[in-house]
Amino acid sequence: AAKSLMELSSKQPGASALCDAAEQYLVHPRWKVRRETWNVMKAVQDPRLFDRVKRCSEHSDAGVRRDAAAALSHLSMEVPAQCVHEVLMKLVQDSDHQVCLAAMRTMASLRLESAD
């Protein structure tokens, strides 16, 4: 996944093409594929990536939601803090304990409060 994304970015410069191509890998059932994809996407630092992360935060797979929570820490400078905070607040209330922990870790790293 990471290799094909890197090849795409060298052939088609621009974050938009990379974000579109990465979407299928962000929800891949294998966690290693998702992790590699997030690692490539961290370098993009494009605010359009937030929409993909937000969609992943609502995915039926808890692993995808957990990865989305962690990815939000890398987008904090590119999107309004309120947007990041809203997504993280939903993830803190997730039914999966690991998703909640990932969201709390991200909130702590961004120094966001859990209540308004």
Secondary structure, DSSP 8 states (H G I E B T S, - for coil): -HHHHHHHHHHS-SHHHHHHHHHHHHT-SSHHHHHHHHHHHHTT--TTHHHHHHHHHT-SSHHHHHHHHHHHHHHTTTS-HHHHHHHHHHHHT-SSHHHHHHHHHHHHHHT--S--
